[in-house]
């Protein structure tokens, strides 16, 4: 599989903003998929399809309802505007952040998918930078691409994938790309690349480089 090609299909950026008067950062991923907006919306919101590209989910999947991904985050759906906007809180290990997905039709069979994950600046951010969530979402966008290209194929096991040489290379490249996006935002290059190395080590299970 052309994992490098999948990484290259994603536009990444990092933005400074405020949430409730506190400094926050937004991690933004955007890419196009070869399907119409109605189908992509259904893949994004249908409880039977979500596990085919992401994780098993349960809950009340409508505006105001709560959801829980197995072994991962849960939260409240704050907006569900078919077929182009979904927003929710992202609650995990006592921390709350915010996720928004927007879809935009680019033609009869192409749709732009843009995900924004906003979190308050914290020591965790200082340690790992945008790749902490960005690399995970890179995996999610890859899962969506694989699913849409072969809907009946078995879902990729992300844990097994992360342990392969291809998987490790994928997450190293993802983390490095997020480091460069943070530099473009204005982060000190040495700090951004050190945080990216720590992110890569987390996802690959390898020790980060010294220094």
Backbone as CSV, one residue per row, in Angstrom:
resi,resn,N_x,N_y,N_z,CA_x,CA_y,CA_z,C_x,C_y,C_z
1,UNK,0.837,-1.191,0.000,0.000,0.000,0.000,0.876,1.246,0.000
2,UNK,0.405,2.273,-0.648,1.167,3.518,-0.758,0.870,4.400,0.455
3,UNK,1.441,4.033,1.612,1.173,4.803,2.817,1.746,6.214,2.729
4,UNK,2.904,6.343,2.092,3.477,7.676,1.921,2.558,8.551,1.080
5,UNK,1.927,7.941,0.073,0.984,8.676,-0.751,-0.215,9.154,0.043
6,UNK,-0.692,8.292,0.971,-1.803,8.701,1.827,-1.402,9.877,2.721
7,UNK,-0.197,9.826,3.280,0.269,10.941,4.099,0.373,12.217,3.272
8,UNK,0.851,12.077,2.048,1.005,13.235,1.183,-0.310,13.837,0.720
9,UNK,-1.394,13.061,0.805,-2.706,13.554,0.379,-3.335,14.477,1.416
10,UNK,-2.753,14.531,2.618,-3.331,15.316,3.716,-2.627,16.669,3.832
11,UNK,-3.418,17.729,3.890,-2.892,19.053,4.225,-2.986,19.229,5.732
12,UNK,-1.894,19.686,6.361,-1.836,19.831,7.823,-1.493,21.271,8.194
13,UNK,-2.150,21.768,9.224,-1.797,23.083,9.742,-2.122,23.136,11.226
14,UNK,-1.515,24.110,11.899,-1.712,24.315,13.335,-2.019,25.785,13.533
15,UNK,-3.019,26.099,14.364,-3.427,27.483,14.563,-3.503,27.818,16.045
16,UNK,-3.182,29.051,16.379,-3.344,29.575,17.742,-4.730,30.193,17.877
17,UNK,-5.381,29.948,19.007,-6.672,30.562,19.277,-6.942,30.520,20.767
18,UNK,-8.141,30.903,21.157,-8.534,30.869,22.563,-9.818,30.071,22.729
19,UNK,-9.926,29.377,23.863,-11.151,28.700,24.250,-11.457,29.122,25.677
20,UNK,-12.605,29.745,25.869,-12.999,30.216,27.198,-11.931,31.124,27.815
21,UNK,-11.307,31.952,26.990,-10.302,32.892,27.466,-8.941,32.287,27.739
22,UNK,-8.744,31.020,27.403,-7.470,30.344,27.650,-6.785,30.037,26.319
23,UNK,-5.441,30.068,26.291,-4.743,29.768,25.035,-4.979,28.331,24.604
24,UNK,-5.218,28.160,23.317,-5.495,26.836,22.765,-4.822,26.725,21.402
25,UNK,-4.733,25.497,20.924,-4.179,25.236,19.595,-5.147,24.340,18.837
26,UNK,-5.259,24.584,17.557,-6.089,23.755,16.689,-5.197,22.985,15.730
27,UNK,-5.412,21.693,15.660,-4.726,20.805,14.731,-5.706,20.527,13.593
28,UNK,-5.321,20.844,12.363,-6.254,20.802,11.237,-5.715,19.871,10.153
29,UNK,-6.561,18.912,9.749,-6.219,17.982,8.673,-7.286,18.085,7.595
30,UNK,-6.867,18.063,6.338,-7.825,18.152,5.246,-7.344,17.302,4.079
31,UNK,-8.262,16.530,3.492,-7.945,15.768,2.290,-9.226,15.469,1.530
32,UNK,-9.087,15.094,0.285,-10.230,14.754,-0.553,-10.392,13.246,-0.645
33,UNK,-11.656,12.817,-0.731,-11.984,11.404,-0.916,-12.814,11.252,-2.180
34,UNK,-12.633,10.111,-2.840,-13.349,9.850,-4.092,-14.708,9.235,-3.805
35,UNK,-15.596,10.048,-3.255,-16.978,9.647,-3.038,-17.815,10.911,-2.888
36,UNK,-19.131,10.777,-3.032,-19.978,11.962,-2.931,-20.200,12.339,-1.468
37,UNK,-20.672,13.555,-1.239,-20.785,14.077,0.119,-21.776,13.281,0.961
38,UNK,-22.849,12.772,0.364,-23.831,11.993,1.121,-23.216,10.699,1.628
39,UNK,-22.410,10.032,0.787,-21.790,8.779,1.201,-20.744,9.021,2.278
40,UNK,-19.953,10.083,2.136,-18.930,10.366,3.141,-19.584,10.746,4.464
41,UNK,-20.672,11.508,4.413,-21.402,11.840,5.633,-21.914,10.562,6.312
42,UNK,-22.430,9.644,5.531,-22.947,8.409,6.110,-21.822,7.582,6.727
43,UNK,-20.671,7.514,6.066,-19.522,6.786,6.630,-19.061,7.418,7.933
44,UNK,-19.214,8.739,8.034,-18.777,9.485,9.212,-19.739,9.343,10.378
45,UNK,-21.030,9.126,10.105,-22.044,9.209,11.165,-22.840,7.930,11.391
46,UNK,-22.731,6.959,10.530,-23.500,5.718,10.641,-22.789,4.756,11.592
47,UNK,-23.457,4.392,12.691,-22.829,3.541,13.712,-22.397,2.190,13.172
48,UNK,-23.007,1.735,12.089,-22.612,0.460,11.495,-21.382,0.601,10.610
49,UNK,-21.135,1.803,10.095,-19.996,2.011,9.197,-18.770,2.562,9.918
50,UNK,-18.969,3.322,10.979,-17.833,3.926,11.679,-16.777,2.887,12.078
51,UNK,-17.166,1.714,12.630,-16.140,0.741,13.016,-15.366,0.159,11.839
52,UNK,-15.870,0.333,10.625,-15.170,-0.212,9.461,-13.931,0.601,9.119
53,UNK,-13.878,1.858,9.600,-12.703,2.674,9.284,-12.049,3.273,10.519
54,UNK,-12.767,3.273,11.665,-12.207,3.887,12.868,-12.261,2.924,14.042
55,UNK,-13.209,3.081,14.938,-13.321,2.243,16.130,-14.785,1.911,16.393
56,UNK,-15.069,0.815,17.108,-16.441,0.550,17.536,-16.967,1.699,18.379
57,UNK,-18.238,2.018,18.197,-18.843,3.160,18.880,-20.214,2.778,19.412
58,UNK,-20.581,3.377,20.523,-21.924,3.201,21.049,-22.410,4.539,21.588
59,UNK,-23.720,4.660,21.745,-24.283,5.894,22.286,-25.424,6.406,21.441
60,UNK,-25.826,7.620,21.717,-26.934,8.282,21.053,-26.356,9.238,20.014
61,UNK,-26.275,8.784,18.767,-25.537,9.520,17.740,-26.418,10.566,17.071
62,UNK,-26.732,11.601,17.826,-27.477,12.745,17.324,-27.065,13.958,18.150
63,UNK,-27.425,15.147,17.680,-27.066,16.369,18.407,-27.606,16.308,19.829
64,UNK,-26.727,16.567,20.789,-27.088,16.492,22.194,-26.854,15.136,22.814
65,UNK,-26.631,14.112,22.007,-26.382,12.761,22.509,-24.930,12.564,22.890
66,UNK,-24.682,11.519,23.643,-23.326,11.174,24.046,-22.891,9.891,23.349
67,UNK,-21.582,9.807,23.083,-21.011,8.653,22.402,-19.791,8.173,23.161
68,UNK,-19.376,6.945,22.869,-18.146,6.398,23.451,-17.499,5.474,22.438
69,UNK,-16.251,5.772,22.084,-15.462,4.853,21.263,-14.815,3.827,22.180
70,UNK,-14.848,2.568,21.792,-14.269,1.507,22.600,-12.777,1.742,22.801
71,UNK,-12.373,1.829,24.076,-10.958,1.996,24.396,-10.385,3.336,24.036
72,UNK,-11.244,4.329,23.795,-10.736,5.625,23.374,-11.623,6.714,23.970
73,UNK,-11.813,7.790,23.245,-12.535,8.949,23.765,-14.046,8.776,23.687
74,UNK,-14.732,9.571,24.484,-16.172,9.727,24.400,-16.478,11.209,24.393
75,UNK,-17.770,11.554,24.450,-18.101,12.961,24.491,-19.542,13.218,24.135
76,UNK,-19.837,14.496,23.903,-21.186,14.924,23.540,-21.175,15.481,22.127
77,UNK,-22.141,15.084,21.329,-22.288,15.618,19.980,-22.945,16.994,20.082
78,UNK,-22.230,18.020,19.710,-22.725,19.381,19.867,-23.348,19.942,18.595
79,UNK,-23.065,19.342,17.441,-23.680,19.761,16.181,-23.694,18.574,15.238
80,UNK,-24.794,18.408,14.520,-24.911,17.326,13.543,-25.770,17.851,12.399
81,UNK,-25.119,18.602,11.500,-25.813,19.302,10.428,-25.562,18.583,9.106
82,UNK,-26.414,17.617,8.803,-26.273,16.837,7.578,-26.377,17.742,6.361
83,UNK,-25.490,17.576,5.345,-24.427,16.578,5.240,-23.034,17.173,5.362
84,UNK,-22.874,18.282,6.100,-21.574,18.946,5.984,-20.899,19.367,7.278
85,UNK,-21.529,19.177,8.466,-20.841,19.602,9.683,-21.220,18.714,10.857
86,UNK,-20.179,18.199,11.525,-20.328,17.402,12.739,-19.350,17.944,13.765
87,UNK,-19.818,18.172,14.996,-18.941,18.684,16.047,-19.247,17.956,17.348
88,UNK,-18.212,17.793,18.177,-18.385,17.068,19.436,-17.283,17.438,20.406
89,UNK,-17.563,17.255,21.688,-16.475,17.289,22.663,-15.716,15.985,22.556
90,UNK,-14.455,16.022,22.985,-13.577,14.845,22.913,-13.002,14.667,24.315
91,UNK,-13.577,13.739,25.065,-13.278,13.595,26.483,-12.512,12.295,26.726
92,UNK,-11.313,12.444,27.344,-10.456,11.282,27.540,-9.539,11.521,28.726
93,UNK,-9.514,10.608,29.648,-8.637,10.671,30.817,-8.775,11.998,31.563
94,UNK,-10.007,12.473,31.682,-10.273,13.690,32.437,-10.068,14.989,31.685
95,UNK,-9.549,14.924,30.473,-9.333,16.124,29.671,-10.445,16.270,28.631
96,UNK,-10.778,17.504,28.323,-11.798,17.789,27.311,-11.170,18.633,26.199
97,UNK,-11.362,18.196,24.959,-10.996,18.993,23.793,-12.189,18.959,22.842
98,UNK,-12.022,19.526,21.656,-13.174,19.722,20.778,-12.810,19.324,19.348
99,UNK,-13.714,18.576,18.721,-13.477,18.102,17.359,-14.613,18.576,16.455
100,UNK,-14.249,19.074,15.289,-15.243,19.453,14.286,-14.817,18.889,12.938
101,UNK,-15.771,18.310,12.212,-15.529,17.825,10.855,-16.455,18.576,9.909
102,UNK,-15.897,19.078,8.833,-16.691,19.717,7.784,-16.446,18.997,6.460
103,UNK,-17.505,18.808,5.705,-17.434,18.186,4.385,-17.840,19.209,3.335
104,UNK,-17.133,19.184,2.218,-17.435,20.105,1.122,-17.357,19.347,-0.193
105,UNK,-18.444,19.382,-0.948,-18.474,18.712,-2.239,-17.538,19.404,-3.211
106,UNK,-16.693,18.599,-3.867,-15.783,19.137,-4.884,-16.165,18.645,-6.274
107,UNK,-17.304,18.010,-6.375,-17.762,17.445,-7.640,-18.688,16.281,-7.355
108,UNK,-19.170,15.641,-8.398,-20.142,14.565,-8.231,-19.597,13.407,-7.407
109,UNK,-18.295,13.143,-7.507,-17.728,11.972,-6.836,-16.488,12.300,-6.016
110,UNK,-16.347,13.542,-5.578,-15.206,13.930,-4.755,-15.677,14.857,-3.645
111,UNK,-15.199,14.594,-2.431,-15.601,15.398,-1.274,-14.381,15.747,-0.442
112,UNK,-14.300,16.990,-0.024,-13.226,17.452,0.844,-13.632,17.227,2.297
113,UNK,-12.741,16.599,3.052,-12.951,16.276,4.468,-11.964,17.106,5.268
114,UNK,-12.461,17.939,6.178,-11.579,18.769,7.011,-11.919,18.542,8.471
115,UNK,-10.931,18.120,9.246,-11.101,17.855,10.668,-10.256,18.840,11.464
116,UNK,-10.874,19.478,12.451,-10.181,20.395,13.346,-10.309,19.884,14.773
117,UNK,-9.179,19.639,15.420,-9.173,19.179,16.812,-8.507,20.273,17.641
118,UNK,-9.272,20.868,18.533,-8.802,22.001,19.340,-8.617,21.579,20.785
119,UNK,-7.481,21.935,21.368,-7.188,21.596,22.763,-6.511,22.783,23.439
120,UNK,-6.710,22.898,24.739,-6.012,23.917,25.512,-4.524,23.601,25.554
121,UNK,-3.700,24.649,25.545,-2.262,24.458,25.669,-1.970,23.898,27.058
122,UNK,-1.113,22.893,27.127,-0.840,22.193,28.381,0.580,21.643,28.342
123,UNK,1.091,21.139,29.481,2.400,20.485,29.460,2.455,19.321,28.477
124,UNK,1.315,18.636,28.290,1.264,17.541,27.321,1.554,18.070,25.919
125,UNK,0.939,19.217,25.578,1.208,19.822,24.266,2.674,20.206,24.163
126,UNK,3.220,20.822,25.205,4.618,21.234,25.175,5.541,20.044,24.948
127,UNK,5.158,18.879,25.474,6.004,17.697,25.345,5.911,17.059,23.963
128,UNK,4.691,16.966,23.425,4.489,16.200,22.191,4.077,17.030,20.985
129,UNK,3.622,18.249,21.197,3.221,19.083,20.074,1.970,18.580,19.372
130,UNK,1.693,19.101,18.176,0.451,18.760,17.478,0.363,17.310,17.041
131,UNK,1.499,16.646,16.910,1.478,15.253,16.482,0.809,14.322,17.472
132,UNK,0.682,14.761,18.727,0.063,13.908,19.738,-1.326,13.477,19.311
133,UNK,-2.105,14.412,18.761,-3.409,14.046,18.220,-3.353,13.936,16.699
134,UNK,-2.485,14.722,16.072,-2.436,14.724,14.619,-2.055,13.386,14.021
135,UNK,-1.095,12.685,14.630,-0.686,11.389,14.095,-1.815,10.371,14.217
136,UNK,-2.551,10.431,15.329,-3.692,9.529,15.472,-4.750,9.792,14.418
137,UNK,-5.022,11.070,14.154,-6.000,11.391,13.111,-5.477,11.052,11.728
138,UNK,-4.171,11.137,11.509,-3.627,10.655,10.236,-3.987,9.188,10.040
139,UNK,-3.894,8.409,11.122,-4.296,7.011,11.038,-5.772,6.857,10.737
140,UNK,-6.599,7.726,11.337,-8.030,7.679,11.071,-8.369,8.018,9.635
141,UNK,-7.714,9.050,9.090,-7.961,9.413,7.695,-7.465,8.333,6.739
142,UNK,-6.366,7.659,7.112,-5.917,6.514,6.317,-6.968,5.410,6.355
143,UNK,-7.514,5.136,7.551,-8.545,4.117,7.666,-9.741,4.411,6.789
144,UNK,-10.152,5.677,6.740,-11.274,6.065,5.887,-10.944,5.825,4.415
145,UNK,-9.739,6.188,3.997,-9.338,6.002,2.599,-9.348,4.529,2.219
146,UNK,-8.797,3.680,3.093,-8.760,2.244,2.809,-10.171,1.671,2.754
147,UNK,-11.022,2.111,3.664,-12.397,1.618,3.690,-13.163,2.020,2.432
148,UNK,-13.067,3.284,2.044,-13.807,3.741,0.879,-13.321,3.076,-0.403
149,UNK,-12.033,2.749,-0.450,-11.494,2.115,-1.657,-11.838,0.636,-1.734
150,UNK,-12.094,-0.004,-0.589,-12.422,-1.441,-0.560,-13.367,-1.705,0.612
151,UNK,-14.658,-1.340,0.470,-15.599,-1.408,1.592,-15.780,-2.793,2.197
152,UNK,-15.563,-3.824,1.417,-15.793,-5.181,1.916,-14.534,-5.851,2.451
153,UNK,-13.407,-5.165,2.374,-12.157,-5.746,2.867,-12.122,-5.688,4.392
154,UNK,-11.406,-6.590,5.040,-11.282,-6.531,6.502,-10.646,-5.208,6.926
155,UNK,-11.112,-4.676,8.052,-10.551,-3.418,8.548,-9.111,-3.613,9.000
156,UNK,-8.280,-2.651,8.710,-6.890,-2.697,9.142,-6.826,-2.667,10.668
157,UNK,-6.056,-3.551,11.252,-5.836,-3.561,12.689,-4.757,-2.529,13.003
158,UNK,-5.178,-1.384,13.588,-4.224,-0.286,13.777,-3.115,-0.637,14.745
159,UNK,-3.397,-1.468,15.746,-2.348,-1.849,16.696,-1.305,-2.734,16.023
160,UNK,-1.777,-3.680,15.221,-0.845,-4.542,14.494,-0.063,-3.719,13.468
161,UNK,-0.754,-2.800,12.799,-0.099,-1.964,11.794,1.024,-1.138,12.412
162,UNK,0.772,-0.574,13.605,1.779,0.269,14.254,3.044,-0.506,14.590
163,UNK,2.935,-1.836,14.701,4.099,-2.653,15.024,4.883,-3.127,13.820
164,UNK,4.362,-2.878,12.611,5.078,-3.282,11.401,6.071,-2.200,10.995
165,UNK,7.016,-2.555,10.146,7.974,-1.565,9.667,7.274,-0.471,8.864
166,UNK,6.263,-0.871,8.058,5.502,0.131,7.307,4.753,1.061,8.255
167,UNK,4.164,0.476,9.298,3.422,1.276,10.264,4.325,2.245,11.007
168,UNK,5.492,1.768,11.419,6.427,2.640,12.115,6.881,3.781,11.214
169,UNK,7.130,3.457,9.943,7.532,4.505,9.001,6.400,5.512,8.808
170,UNK,5.156,5.018,8.751,3.999,5.897,8.603,3.935,6.893,9.753
171,UNK,4.057,6.418,10.987,3.914,7.315,12.131,5.139,8.210,12.304
172,UNK,6.323,7.740,11.924,7.487,8.630,11.950,7.285,9.796,10.981
173,UNK,6.822,9.466,9.763,6.622,10.512,8.762,5.489,11.447,9.167
174,UNK,4.428,10.885,9.754,3.327,11.714,10.233,3.813,12.682,11.313
175,UNK,4.533,12.167,12.301,5.026,13.016,13.386,5.938,14.110,12.842
176,UNK,6.807,13.757,11.900,7.709,14.756,11.316,6.920,15.827,10.571
177,UNK,5.873,15.418,9.855,5.054,16.385,9.121,4.359,17.345,10.077
178,UNK,3.921,16.827,11.236,3.297,17.712,12.224,4.318,18.652,12.856
179,UNK,5.548,18.187,13.001,6.597,19.074,13.485,6.811,20.234,12.532
180,UNK,6.810,19.942,11.228,7.000,21.012,10.247,5.794,21.953,10.222
181,UNK,4.588,21.411,10.430,3.396,22.272,10.495,3.468,23.207,11.695
182,UNK,4.029,22.707,12.805,4.167,23.543,13.994,5.214,24.635,13.775
183,UNK,6.258,24.299,13.037,7.267,25.319,12.694,6.634,26.405,11.828
184,UNK,5.789,25.998,10.882,5.093,26.969,10.038,4.189,27.874,10.870
185,UNK,3.659,27.363,11.985,2.845,28.174,12.901,3.696,29.197,13.628
186,UNK,4.991,28.891,13.804,5.869,29.817,14.507,6.640,29.196,15.651
187,UNK,6.489,27.881,15.862,7.214,27.219,16.942,8.714,27.190,16.644
188,UNK,9.518,27.229,17.687,10.970,27.096,17.539,11.269,25.763,16.852
189,UNK,12.056,25.740,15.782,12.290,24.493,15.050,12.861,23.368,15.902
190,UNK,13.809,23.681,16.781,14.385,22.630,17.613,13.330,22.029,18.549
191,UNK,12.508,22.892,19.150,11.451,22.416,20.034,10.431,21.582,19.258
192,UNK,10.027,22.057,18.078,9.022,21.356,17.284,9.520,19.975,16.853
193,UNK,10.764,19.895,16.444,11.289,18.605,15.965,11.554,17.657,17.119
194,UNK,11.925,18.187,18.285,12.098,17.330,19.461,10.751,16.760,19.891
195,UNK,9.708,17.592,19.878,8.372,17.106,20.220,7.911,16.065,19.209
196,UNK,8.212,16.288,17.927,7.841,15.318,16.897,8.552,13.984,17.112
197,UNK,9.809,14.030,17.537,10.541,12.793,17.805,9.923,12.035,18.973
198,UNK,9.471,12.766,20.003,8.815,12.108,21.139,7.472,11.501,20.710
199,UNK,6.758,12.195,19.830,5.505,11.651,19.314,5.761,10.377,18.526
200,UNK,6.755,10.397,17.658,7.083,9.209,16.868,7.447,8.044,17.773
201,UNK,8.207,8.325,18.824,8.593,7.263,19.757,7.371,6.675,20.441
202,UNK,6.409,7.525,20.784,5.187,7.038,21.429,4.422,6.087,20.507
203,UNK,4.255,6.473,19.255,3.455,5.662,18.333,4.183,4.401,17.871
204,UNK,5.507,4.447,17.798,6.244,3.288,17.309,6.733,2.377,18.429
205,UNK,6.716,2.884,19.673,7.215,2.091,20.794,8.726,2.081,20.863
206,UNK,9.364,2.984,20.128,10.820,3.059,20.113,11.294,4.205,21.002
207,UNK,12.501,4.116,21.483,13.056,5.175,22.330,13.329,6.409,21.474
208,UNK,12.985,7.609,21.983,13.294,8.820,21.228,14.785,9.048,21.172
209,UNK,15.256,9.733,20.146,16.698,10.026,20.064,17.132,10.906,21.214
210,UNK,18.374,10.738,21.655,18.903,11.562,22.741,19.235,12.945,22.229
211,UNK,19.188,13.897,23.175,19.573,15.251,22.803,18.368,16.098,22.449
